[in-house]
């Protein structure tokens, strides 16, 4: 039997984050409906 769940699966996780900047979405991101990081390839 193999359990492929992460050891923290099922635990409540809380994250503290700080947004350090925002930018406008590119035309391509708006067309595709998601963020592009420059490394994505659509075929």
N, C-alpha and C positions, 0 to 999 in steps of 0.2 A: 504494500500500500504506500502510495506517495502522496504527500500533502504539499501542493504547489502554492499554497497561500502564503503571503508575506507574514512574518512573525507578528506584525502589528494588525493584521486583519481582524476586524471585529472590535477593535479598540477605538474609542473616541479620540481624535487628534485635534488639537487646537494650534493654530499658527498665528504668530504676530508678524505682520508685514508692514512695510512702509513703501508707498508708491513714490518713486523718485522722479518719474517723468511720464508724460503721455505724448502721443503723436496722433496725427490724423491717419485714418486708414488709407491705403493706396487704392487706386482704381481696381487693380487686380484683386485685392482683398475684399473689396465691396462686391465685385462680381462673383467671387468664389464663396463668399460668406464666412471666411476664416482668415486667420493671420498667416502671413508668409514671412519666413525668416531668411529667405534668400537661398536656402538649401533644398527647397522642395522642387520636385519635378512632376509635372502633370503630363500624362501620356494619352 
